[in-house]
């Protein structure tokens, strides 16, 4: 016999989206996640500009890779923002929802990070960093429903982390910088849509404790991950294919 949750009538997507923009208090945590992500992106890009024209102004490689450093910042802030939102819900979710959370966050984290590192450092470093980042995020996000979510997060993180460098190297000689804005925008929308889904499926109509960390701690997490990524891009191993 079907449960009430499975039998309920779902609101059309258009009405849900309208509610998202008109009922800001209802979706307060979701809007805070977006504000945190955009704020961290702005501050980190500003910090990169300061470093580029002061500390490393003689480092031509750093200046050459500036577009990819911006994509690195966007990747880190949006992925960690989505993860911040998911972990702000102090509740265990269903296996199906946990699988969805682990899969989406693992895949998007892995593929976004690996495309950036793969474009600057080549297939090996792109795969390693994408795999580590994707699996870590996917496992951490998916554990909200137990082993099933953890496995799905790990699987999709491994897949996305090794698939991204292939995309980067195949498109490197064919307008990859024209492709990246569309690719990044789509991935950002997917991650933000996941957070909207989490609210609708986990929170809507229920009394769920939702408490995320403050902006300072979130920004410091993004800063540390960005520093690691920048050091890898500038000083890490780079294959011959990265110079194409």
C-alpha positions as CSV (number, residue, x, y, z in Angstrom):
1,X,0.0,0.0,0.0
2,X,1.4,3.4,-1.0
3,X,2.3,5.9,1.7
4,X,0.8,9.4,1.9
5,X,4.1,10.9,0.7
6,X,3.9,8.8,-2.5
7,X,0.2,9.6,-3.0
8,X,0.4,13.3,-2.6
9,X,-0.5,15.7,-5.4
10,X,2.6,17.6,-6.5
11,X,2.5,21.3,-7.3
12,X,3.5,22.2,-10.9
13,X,7.1,23.3,-11.4
14,X,6.0,26.8,-12.6
15,X,4.0,27.4,-9.4
16,X,6.9,26.2,-7.3
17,X,9.4,28.5,-9.0
18,X,7.0,31.4,-8.6
19,X,6.7,30.6,-4.9
20,X,10.5,30.5,-4.6
21,X,10.8,34.1,-5.9
22,X,7.8,35.5,-4.1
23,X,8.0,33.8,-0.7
24,X,11.6,34.7,0.3
25,X,11.0,34.0,4.0
26,X,9.8,30.5,3.3
27,X,13.0,29.7,1.3
28,X,15.3,31.7,3.6
29,X,18.0,29.1,3.8
30,X,18.0,28.5,0.1
31,X,18.4,32.2,-0.6
32,X,21.1,32.5,2.1
33,X,23.0,29.7,0.3
34,X,22.9,31.6,-3.0
35,X,24.0,34.8,-1.3
36,X,26.9,33.0,0.5
37,X,28.1,31.4,-2.8
38,X,27.9,34.7,-4.8
39,X,29.5,36.7,-1.9
40,X,32.4,34.2,-1.6
41,X,32.9,34.2,-5.4
42,X,33.2,38.0,-5.4
43,X,35.6,38.1,-2.5
44,X,37.8,35.3,-3.8
45,X,38.0,36.8,-7.3
46,X,38.9,40.1,-5.8
47,X,41.6,38.4,-3.8
48,X,42.9,36.7,-6.9
49,X,43.2,40.0,-8.6
50,X,45.2,41.5,-5.7
51,X,47.5,38.5,-5.8
52,X,47.9,38.6,-9.6
53,X,48.9,42.3,-9.7
54,X,51.0,42.4,-6.5
55,X,52.6,39.1,-5.3
56,X,52.7,37.2,-8.6
57,X,52.7,40.0,-11.1
58,X,55.9,38.6,-12.6
59,X,54.4,35.1,-12.9
60,X,53.2,34.9,-16.5
61,X,51.7,31.5,-16.0
62,X,49.5,32.8,-13.1
63,X,48.2,35.6,-15.3
64,X,47.7,33.3,-18.3
65,X,45.6,30.9,-16.2
66,X,43.4,33.7,-14.7
67,X,40.2,32.6,-16.6
68,X,40.6,29.1,-15.2
69,X,41.3,30.4,-11.7
70,X,37.9,32.2,-11.9
71,X,36.2,29.0,-13.0
72,X,38.0,27.3,-10.1
73,X,36.5,29.8,-7.6
74,X,33.0,29.4,-9.1
75,X,33.3,25.6,-8.8
76,X,34.5,25.6,-5.2
77,X,32.0,28.2,-4.0
78,X,28.9,26.7,-5.7
79,X,29.7,23.1,-4.8
80,X,30.5,23.9,-1.2
81,X,27.5,26.2,-1.1
82,X,25.2,23.3,-2.2
83,X,26.9,21.0,0.3
84,X,26.5,23.6,3.0
85,X,22.7,23.7,2.3
86,X,22.3,19.9,2.3
87,X,24.2,19.4,5.6
88,X,22.2,22.2,7.2
89,X,19.2,19.9,7.4
90,X,19.5,17.9,10.7
91,X,17.5,14.9,9.5
92,X,18.0,11.5,7.9
93,X,16.3,11.4,4.4
94,X,14.9,8.6,2.4
95,X,17.2,6.3,0.4
96,X,15.9,7.7,-2.9
97,X,16.5,11.3,-1.9
98,X,19.9,10.4,-0.4
99,X,20.9,8.7,-3.7
100,X,19.8,11.8,-5.6
101,X,21.8,14.1,-3.3
102,X,24.9,11.9,-3.5
103,X,24.7,11.5,-7.2
104,X,24.2,15.1,-8.2
105,X,26.8,16.6,-5.8
106,X,29.4,13.9,-6.5
107,X,29.0,14.1,-10.3
108,X,28.9,17.9,-10.5
109,X,31.8,18.4,-8.1
110,X,33.9,15.9,-9.9
111,X,33.2,17.0,-13.4
112,X,33.5,20.8,-12.7
113,X,36.8,20.5,-10.8
114,X,38.3,18.0,-13.3
115,X,37.5,20.2,-16.3
116,X,39.3,23.1,-14.7
117,X,42.4,21.2,-13.6
118,X,42.4,19.1,-16.7
119,X,42.5,22.2,-18.9
120,X,45.5,23.7,-17.0
121,X,47.5,20.7,-15.9
122,X,46.4,17.8,-18.2
123,X,44.6,14.5,-17.9
124,X,46.5,13.0,-14.9
125,X,46.2,15.9,-12.5
126,X,42.7,16.7,-13.7
127,X,41.5,13.1,-13.1
128,X,43.2,12.9,-9.7
129,X,41.9,16.2,-8.3
130,X,38.5,15.7,-9.9
131,X,38.2,12.2,-8.5
132,X,39.3,13.2,-5.0
133,X,37.0,16.3,-4.9
134,X,34.0,14.5,-6.4
135,X,34.2,11.4,-4.3
136,X,34.8,13.4,-1.1
137,X,31.8,15.7,-1.7
138,X,29.6,12.9,-3.0
139,X,30.3,10.6,0.0
140,X,29.9,13.4,2.6
141,X,26.6,14.6,1.0
142,X,25.2,11.1,0.5
143,X,25.8,9.9,4.0
144,X,22.5,11.6,5.0
145,X,20.7,8.4,4.1
146,X,23.3,5.8,4.9
147,X,25.4,3.4,2.8
148,X,23.2,3.7,-0.4
149,X,23.8,7.5,-0.6
150,X,27.5,7.1,0.2
151,X,27.9,4.5,-2.6
152,X,26.1,6.6,-5.1
153,X,28.1,9.7,-4.2
154,X,31.4,7.8,-4.6
155,X,30.4,6.2,-7.9
156,X,29.3,9.5,-9.5
157,X,32.3,11.4,-8.0
158,X,34.6,8.9,-9.6
159,X,32.8,9.0,-12.9
160,X,32.6,12.8,-13.1
161,X,36.2,13.2,-11.9
162,X,37.6,11.1,-14.7
163,X,35.2,12.3,-17.4
164,X,35.9,16.1,-17.0
165,X,39.6,16.0,-18.2
166,X,38.5,14.2,-21.4
167,X,36.0,17.0,-22.1
168,X,38.7,19.6,-21.4
169,X,41.4,18.0,-23.7
170,X,39.0,17.2,-26.5
171,X,37.7,20.7,-26.6
172,X,41.0,22.5,-25.8
173,X,41.7,23.2,-29.5
174,X,38.1,24.0,-30.3
175,X,36.9,27.1,-28.4
176,X,36.8,25.6,-24.9
177,X,36.7,29.1,-23.4
178,X,33.5,29.8,-25.4
179,X,32.0,26.6,-24.1
180,X,32.9,27.1,-20.4
181,X,30.3,29.9,-19.6
182,X,27.5,27.7,-20.8
183,X,28.9,24.6,-19.2
184,X,29.5,26.3,-15.9
185,X,26.1,28.0,-15.9
186,X,24.3,24.7,-16.5
187,X,26.2,23.0,-13.6
188,X,25.4,25.9,-11.3
189,X,21.7,25.7,-12.1
190,X,21.7,21.9,-11.6
191,X,23.3,22.3,-8.1
192,X,20.9,25.1,-7.1
193,X,18.0,23.1,-8.4
194,X,19.1,20.2,-6.2
195,X,18.8,22.5,-3.2
196,X,15.4,23.6,-4.3
197,X,14.5,19.9,-4.5
198,X,15.8,19.2,-1.1
199,X,13.5,21.8,0.4
200,X,10.5,20.5,-1.5
201,X,11.0,16.8,-0.7
202,X,12.6,17.0,2.8
203,X,11.3,20.1,4.4
204,X,8.0,21.2,2.8
205,X,5.1,20.7,5.2
206,X,7.3,19.3,8.0
207,X,9.1,20.7,11.1
208,X,12.7,20.2,10.2
209,X,15.6,21.8,12.0
210,X,17.6,23.8,9.5
211,X,20.8,25.5,10.7
212,X,23.8,26.2,8.5
213,X,27.1,27.6,9.6
214,X,27.9,31.4,9.3
215,X,29.4,33.1,6.3
216,X,32.9,33.4,7.9
217,X,33.3,29.6,8.3
218,X,31.8,29.0,4.8
219,X,34.2,31.5,3.3
220,X,37.2,30.1,5.0
221,X,36.3,26.6,3.7
222,X,36.1,28.1,0.1
223,X,39.4,30.0,0.6
224,X,41.3,26.9,1.7
225,X,40.0,24.8,-1.2
226,X,40.7,27.6,-3.6
227,X,44.3,28.0,-2.3
228,X,44.9,24.3,-2.8
229,X,43.5,24.5,-6.3
230,X,45.6,27.6,-7.2
231,X,48.8,26.0,-6.0
232,X,48.1,22.9,-8.0
233,X,47.4,24.9,-11.2
234,X,50.4,27.1,-10.9
235,X,53.0,24.7,-9.4
236,X,51.5,21.2,-9.9
237,X,52.6,18.6,-12.4
238,X,51.5,19.5,-15.9
239,X,51.5,17.2,-18.8
240,X,52.5,18.0,-22.4
241,X,48.8,17.9,-23.5
242,X,48.1,20.9,-21.2
243,X,50.3,23.1,-23.4
244,X,48.2,22.4,-26.5
